Amino acid sequence: MTLSPILLDHFKRPRRTGRLEAPTARGTADNPGCGDLVEVEVRVVADVLEAARFLARGCSATIAGASFVLERAESLGVDAILALDADALWAEAGERSEARRHGVVLALDALKRALRGSP
């Protein structure tokens, strides 16, 4: 089974990868069971996510999930991002395989950790 069309596009052409110039915070999340890791750097200006970038080590679902989550979150207010729900984002991505859900969960967790100021 392949990724959903949305996540497959994010895997083939990931957005917001690499390091961010002058980040205001960083957050990481990992899955010790499989070894996947997502590191997110953010720049917040006036409580709005101005820019975000990620580095990921893991499977296609992790890379696609990080790209999807950051694209979805950029330009939102911090409070709106902190209220985002992994299940809702998972449904929005159109993915059906529960085994691939961790990509969205890791990325959202890393993003929220960055915004809360905890690595």
Backbone as JSON Lines, residues from 0, in Angstrom:
{"i":0,"aa":"M","n":[0.84,-1.18,0.0],"ca":[0.0,0.0,0.0],"c":[0.89,1.25,0.0]}
{"i":1,"aa":"T","n":[0.57,2.2,-0.84],"ca":[1.36,3.43,-0.92],"c":[0.72,4.51,-0.06]}
{"i":2,"aa":"L","n":[1.46,5.58,0.1],"ca":[0.95,6.74,0.83],"c":[-0.26,7.33,0.1]}
{"i":3,"aa":"S","n":[-1.07,8.1,0.84],"ca":[-2.17,8.81,0.21],"c":[-1.59,9.77,-0.84]}
{"i":4,"aa":"P","n":[-2.4,10.19,-1.82],"ca":[-1.88,11.13,-2.83],"c":[-1.28,12.4,-2.22]}
{"i":5,"aa":"I","n":[-1.89,12.92,-1.17],"ca":[-1.37,14.14,-0.53],"c":[0.0,13.87,0.08]}
{"i":6,"aa":"L","n":[0.1,12.79,0.87],"ca":[1.38,12.5,1.51],"c":[2.43,12.04,0.51]}
{"i":7,"aa":"L","n":[2.02,11.34,-0.53],"ca":[2.97,10.93,-1.55],"c":[3.6,12.15,-2.22]}
{"i":8,"aa":"D","n":[2.8,13.17,-2.49],"ca":[3.3,14.41,-3.06],"c":[4.3,15.07,-2.11]}
{"i":9,"aa":"H","n":[3.99,15.08,-0.8],"ca":[4.9,15.67,0.18],"c":[6.18,14.86,0.31]}
{"i":10,"aa":"F","n":[6.1,13.55,0.12],"ca":[7.31,12.73,0.17],"c":[8.19,12.98,-1.06]}
{"i":11,"aa":"K","n":[7.57,13.04,-2.23],"ca":[8.33,13.24,-3.47],"c":[8.91,14.65,-3.57]}
{"i":12,"aa":"R","n":[8.18,15.63,-3.03],"ca":[8.6,17.03,-3.07],"c":[8.41,17.66,-1.7]}
{"i":13,"aa":"P","n":[9.23,17.25,-0.73],"ca":[9.04,17.79,0.62],"c":[9.25,19.3,0.66]}
{"i":14,"aa":"R","n":[8.41,19.95,1.42],"ca":[8.49,21.4,1.6],"c":[9.09,21.69,2.97]}
{"i":15,"aa":"R","n":[9.72,22.85,3.08],"ca":[10.22,23.35,4.35],"c":[11.27,22.44,5.0]}
{"i":16,"aa":"T","n":[12.16,21.92,4.18],"ca":[13.23,21.09,4.7],"c":[14.47,21.94,4.96]}
{"i":17,"aa":"G","n":[15.35,21.44,5.81],"ca":[16.61,22.11,6.07],"c":[16.57,22.98,7.31]}
{"i":18,"aa":"R","n":[17.59,23.78,7.44],"ca":[17.73,24.66,8.6],"c":[17.08,26.01,8.31]}
{"i":19,"aa":"L","n":[16.61,26.64,9.37],"ca":[15.97,27.94,9.28],"c":[16.96,29.01,9.74]}
{"i":20,"aa":"E","n":[17.05,30.08,8.99],"ca":[17.89,31.19,9.4],"c":[17.21,31.93,10.55]}
{"i":21,"aa":"A","n":[17.94,32.13,11.62],"ca":[17.49,32.86,12.8],"c":[16.2,32.29,13.42]}
{"i":22,"aa":"P","n":[16.21,31.0,13.77],"ca":[15.02,30.45,14.42],"c":[14.85,31.03,15.83]}
{"i":23,"aa":"T","n":[13.61,31.12,16.26],"ca":[13.35,31.56,17.63],"c":[13.23,30.37,18.58]}
{"i":24,"aa":"A","n":[13.03,29.16,18.03],"ca":[12.92,27.97,18.88],"c":[13.1,26.71,18.04]}
{"i":25,"aa":"R","n":[13.39,25.62,18.76],"ca":[13.52,24.29,18.15],"c":[12.77,23.28,18.99]}
{"i":26,"aa":"G","n":[12.3,22.24,18.34],"ca":[11.67,21.14,19.05],"c":[11.97,19.84,18.34]}
{"i":27,"aa":"T","n":[12.05,18.76,19.09],"ca":[12.3,17.45,18.49],"c":[11.31,16.43,19.04]}
{"i":28,"aa":"A","n":[11.07,15.42,18.25],"ca":[10.25,14.29,18.68],"c":[10.8,13.06,17.99]}
{"i":29,"aa":"D","n":[10.78,11.96,18.72],"ca":[11.29,10.72,18.13],"c":[10.42,9.55,18.53]}
{"i":30,"aa":"N","n":[10.59,8.49,17.77],"ca":[9.91,7.23,18.06],"c":[11.02,6.22,18.34]}
{"i":31,"aa":"P","n":[11.29,5.95,19.62],"ca":[12.38,5.04,19.94],"c":[12.19,3.63,19.38]}
{"i":32,"aa":"G","n":[10.95,3.24,19.15],"ca":[10.69,1.91,18.63],"c":[11.21,1.69,17.23]}
{"i":33,"aa":"C","n":[11.09,2.71,16.38],"ca":[11.54,2.54,15.0],"c":[12.74,3.42,14.65]}
{"i":34,"aa":"G","n":[13.07,4.37,15.54],"ca":[14.24,5.22,15.31],"c":[13.96,6.49,14.53]}
{"i":35,"aa":"D","n":[12.71,6.74,14.14],"ca":[12.39,7.96,13.4],"c":[12.55,9.18,14.3]}
{"i":36,"aa":"L","n":[12.98,10.29,13.7],"ca":[13.23,11.52,14.44],"c":[12.84,12.71,13.56]}
{"i":37,"aa":"V","n":[12.17,13.69,14.17],"ca":[11.86,14.94,13.48],"c":[12.35,16.08,14.35]}
{"i":38,"aa":"E","n":[13.13,16.99,13.75],"ca":[13.56,18.21,14.41],"c":[12.94,19.38,13.65]}
{"i":39,"aa":"V","n":[12.3,20.27,14.39],"ca":[11.63,21.42,13.79],"c":[12.25,22.7,14.33]}
{"i":40,"aa":"E","n":[12.51,23.64,13.44],"ca":[12.94,24.98,13.82],"c":[11.85,25.95,13.39]}
{"i":41,"aa":"V","n":[11.55,26.92,14.26],"ca":[10.49,27.88,13.96],"c":[10.98,29.3,14.18]}
{"i":42,"aa":"R","n":[10.32,30.21,13.48],"ca":[10.49,31.64,13.74],"c":[9.09,32.19,13.96]}
{"i":43,"aa":"V","n":[8.86,32.66,15.17],"ca":[7.55,33.21,15.54],"c":[7.7,34.71,15.69]}
{"i":44,"aa":"V","n":[6.81,35.44,15.05],"ca":[6.78,36.89,15.13],"c":[5.36,37.31,15.49]}
{"i":45,"aa":"A","n":[5.21,38.04,16.57],"ca":[3.91,38.52,17.03],"c":[2.9,37.38,17.15]}
{"i":46,"aa":"D","n":[3.34,36.27,17.75],"ca":[2.5,35.09,17.99],"c":[1.98,34.42,16.72]}
{"i":47,"aa":"V","n":[2.67,34.62,15.6],"ca":[2.31,33.95,14.35],"c":[3.54,33.19,13.85]}
{"i":48,"aa":"L","n":[3.33,31.98,13.38],"ca":[4.41,31.18,12.83],"c":[4.79,31.76,11.47]}
{"i":49,"aa":"E","n":[5.88,32.51,11.45],"ca":[6.33,33.16,10.23],"c":[7.03,32.17,9.31]}
{"i":50,"aa":"A","n":[7.82,31.26,9.9],"ca":[8.57,30.29,9.11],"c":[8.85,29.06,9.95]}
{"i":51,"aa":"A","n":[8.96,27.92,9.27],"ca":[9.29,26.67,9.93],"c":[10.04,25.78,8.95]}
{"i":52,"aa":"R","n":[10.99,25.04,9.47],"ca":[11.76,24.08,8.67],"c":[11.95,22.82,9.49]}
{"i":53,"aa":"F","n":[12.21,21.71,8.8],"ca":[12.42,20.46,9.51],"c":[13.57,19.66,8.93]}
{"i":54,"aa":"L","n":[14.13,18.84,9.79],"ca":[15.05,17.78,9.41],"c":[14.43,16.5,9.92]}
{"i":55,"aa":"A","n":[14.47,15.45,9.13],"ca":[13.86,14.18,9.55],"c":[14.79,13.03,9.21]}
{"i":56,"aa":"R","n":[14.75,12.05,10.09],"ca":[15.43,10.79,9.84],"c":[14.36,9.72,10.02]}
{"i":57,"aa":"G","n":[14.05,9.03,8.95],"ca":[13.02,8.01,9.07],"c":[12.45,7.59,7.75]}
{"i":58,"aa":"C","n":[11.29,7.03,7.83],"ca":[10.62,6.45,6.66],"c":[9.89,7.52,5.84]}
{"i":59,"aa":"S","n":[9.3,7.09,4.76],"ca":[8.57,8.02,3.88],"c":[7.43,8.71,4.62]}
{"i":60,"aa":"A","n":[6.75,8.0,5.52],"ca":[5.64,8.61,6.26],"c":[6.12,9.73,7.18]}
{"i":61,"aa":"T","n":[7.31,9.59,7.73],"ca":[7.85,10.63,8.62],"c":[8.22,11.87,7.82]}
{"i":62,"aa":"I","n":[8.87,11.7,6.7],"ca":[9.26,12.84,5.86],"c":[8.01,13.53,5.31]}
{"i":63,"aa":"A","n":[7.08,12.77,4.79],"ca":[5.85,13.34,4.24],"c":[5.02,14.0,5.32]}
{"i":64,"aa":"G","n":[4.93,13.36,6.47],"ca":[4.14,13.93,7.57],"c":[4.7,15.25,8.04]}
{"i":65,"aa":"A","n":[6.02,15.35,8.16],"ca":[6.64,16.61,8.59],"c":[6.39,17.72,7.57]}
{"i":66,"aa":"S","n":[6.56,17.41,6.31],"ca":[6.32,18.4,5.26],"c":[4.86,18.87,5.29]}
{"i":67,"aa":"F","n":[3.94,17.93,5.4],"ca":[2.51,18.24,5.42],"c":[2.14,19.1,6.63]}
{"i":68,"aa":"V","n":[2.59,18.71,7.8],"ca":[2.23,19.43,9.02],"c":[2.77,20.86,8.99]}
{"i":69,"aa":"L","n":[4.02,21.04,8.59],"ca":[4.58,22.39,8.57],"c":[3.92,23.26,7.52]}
{"i":70,"aa":"E","n":[3.59,22.7,6.38],"ca":[2.88,23.48,5.37],"c":[1.52,23.92,5.9]}
{"i":71,"aa":"R","n":[0.85,23.02,6.56],"ca":[-0.48,23.31,7.11],"c":[-0.43,24.36,8.22]}
{"i":72,"aa":"A","n":[0.65,24.36,9.01],"ca":[0.75,25.23,10.18],"c":[1.29,26.62,9.89]}
{"i":73,"aa":"E","n":[2.11,26.75,8.85],"ca":[2.75,28.04,8.6],"c":[1.72,29.13,8.39]}
{"i":74,"aa":"S","n":[1.96,30.27,8.99],"ca":[1.11,31.46,8.96],"c":[-0.06,31.4,9.94]}
{"i":75,"aa":"L","n":[-0.19,30.31,10.68],"ca":[-1.21,30.24,11.72],"c":[-0.67,30.87,13.0]}
{"i":76,"aa":"G","n":[-1.58,31.29,13.85],"ca":[-1.19,31.78,15.16],"c":[-0.73,30.63,16.03]}
{"i":77,"aa":"V","n":[0.09,30.96,17.01],"ca":[0.62,29.93,17.91],"c":[-0.52,29.18,18.6]}
{"i":78,"aa":"D","n":[-1.51,29.88,19.09],"ca":[-2.63,29.21,19.78],"c":[-3.37,28.26,18.85]}
{"i":79,"aa":"A","n":[-3.53,28.64,17.6],"ca":[-4.22,27.76,16.63],"c":[-3.39,26.51,16.37]}
{"i":80,"aa":"I","n":[-2.08,26.65,16.31],"ca":[-1.22,25.48,16.08],"c":[-1.25,24.56,17.29]}
{"i":81,"aa":"L","n":[-1.19,25.14,18.48],"ca":[-1.22,24.32,19.69],"c":[-2.54,23.58,19.83]}
{"i":82,"aa":"A","n":[-3.58,24.08,19.19],"ca":[-4.88,23.41,19.23],"c":[-5.05,22.37,18.13]}
{"i":83,"aa":"L","n":[-4.11,22.31,17.18],"ca":[-4.22,21.31,16.11],"c":[-4.22,19.9,16.68]}
{"i":84,"aa":"D","n":[-5.0,19.06,16.07],"ca":[-5.16,17.68,16.52],"c":[-4.56,16.74,15.48]}
{"i":85,"aa":"A","n":[-3.74,15.81,15.95],"ca":[-3.08,14.87,15.03],"c":[-4.1,14.05,14.25]}
{"i":86,"aa":"D","n":[-5.19,13.63,14.9],"ca":[-6.21,12.84,14.2],"c":[-6.87,13.64,13.07]}
{"i":87,"aa":"A","n":[-7.14,14.91,13.33],"ca":[-7.75,15.76,12.3],"c":[-6.79,15.96,11.13]}
{"i":88,"aa":"L","n":[-5.51,16.2,11.43],"ca":[-4.53,16.36,10.36],"c":[-4.36,15.06,9.58]}
{"i":89,"aa":"W","n":[-4.38,13.95,10.29],"ca":[-4.27,12.63,9.65],"c":[-5.41,12.44,8.66]}
{"i":90,"aa":"A","n":[-6.61,12.78,9.08],"ca":[-7.78,12.65,8.2],"c":[-7.65,13.6,7.01]}
{"i":91,"aa":"E","n":[-7.17,14.8,7.25],"ca":[-7.0,15.79,6.18],"c":[-5.99,15.31,5.14]}
{"i":92,"aa":"A","n":[-4.98,14.57,5.6],"ca":[-3.96,14.05,4.68],"c":[-4.49,12.9,3.83]}
{"i":93,"aa":"G","n":[-5.62,12.34,4.23],"ca":[-6.24,11.28,3.43],"c":[-5.59,9.92,3.56]}
{"i":94,"aa":"E","n":[-4.76,9.75,4.56],"ca":[-4.07,8.47,4.74],"c":[-4.96,7.51,5.52]}
{"i":95,"aa":"R","n":[-4.91,6.24,5.16],"ca":[-5.73,5.23,5.83],"c":[-4.92,4.24,6.65]}
{"i":96,"aa":"S","n":[-3.64,4.12,6.36],"ca":[-2.82,3.15,7.05],"c":[-2.4,3.67,8.43]}
{"i":97,"aa":"E","n":[-2.86,3.02,9.46],"ca":[-2.52,3.42,10.83],"c":[-1.01,3.32,11.06]}
{"i":98,"aa":"A","n":[-0.36,2.43,10.36],"ca":[1.09,2.26,10.51],"c":[1.87,3.49,10.06]}
{"i":99,"aa":"R","n":[1.25,4.36,9.29],"ca":[1.94,5.56,8.79],"c":[1.55,6.82,9.57]}
{"i":100,"aa":"R","n":[0.66,6.71,10.51],"ca":[0.16,7.84,11.29],"c":[1.28,8.54,12.07]}
{"i":101,"aa":"H","n":[2.31,7.78,12.45],"ca":[3.36,8.33,13.3],"c":[4.08,9.52,12.66]}
{"i":102,"aa":"G","n":[4.1,9.61,11.34],"ca":[4.77,10.74,10.68],"c":[4.13,12.06,11.02]}
{"i":103,"aa":"V","n":[2.81,12.1,11.0],"ca":[2.08,13.32,11.35],"c":[2.22,13.58,12.85]}
{"i":104,"aa":"V","n":[2.11,12.53,13.65],"ca":[2.19,12.68,15.11],"c":[3.56,13.23,15.53]}
{"i":105,"aa":"L","n":[4.64,12.67,15.0],"ca":[5.98,13.14,15.35],"c":[6.18,14.6,14.95]}
{"i":106,"aa":"A","n":[5.77,14.95,13.76],"ca":[5.96,16.32,13.29],"c":[5.16,17.31,14.13]}
{"i":107,"aa":"L","n":[3.92,16.98,14.43],"ca":[3.1,17.88,15.22],"c":[3.66,18.0,16.64]}
{"i":108,"aa":"D","n":[4.12,16.9,17.19],"ca":[4.72,16.93,18.53],"c":[5.96,17.82,18.54]}
{"i":109,"aa":"A","n":[6.84,17.66,17.57],"ca":[8.06,18.48,17.5],"c":[7.71,19.96,17.34]}
{"i":110,"aa":"L","n":[6.73,20.25,16.5],"ca":[6.31,21.63,16.29],"c":[5.76,22.24,17.57]}
{"i":111,"aa":"K","n":[4.9,21.51,18.25],"ca":[4.33,22.03,19.51],"c":[5.4,22.19,20.58]}
{"i":112,"aa":"R","n":[6.37,21.29,20.63],"ca":[7.47,21.43,21.58],"c":[8.26,22.7,21.31]}
{"i":113,"aa":"A","n":[8.5,22.98,20.04],"ca":[9.22,24.21,19.69],"c":[8.42,25.44,20.14]}
{"i":114,"aa":"L","n":[7.13,25.43,19.89],"ca":[6.31,26.59,20.23],"c":[6.14,26.76,21.73]}
{"i":115,"aa":"R","n":[6.23,25.65,22.46],"ca":[6.13,25.74,23.92],"c":[7.48,26.02,24.58]}
{"i":116,"aa":"G","n":[8.53,25.99,23.76],"ca":[9.86,26.27,24.28],"c":[10.5,25.11,25.0]}
{"i":117,"aa":"S","n":[10.05,23.89,24.7],"ca":[10.69,22.72,25.31],"c":[11.23,21.82,24.2]}
{"i":118,"aa":"P","n":[12.52,21.49,24.25],"ca":[13.12,20.7,23.19],"c":[12.57,19.34,23.16]}
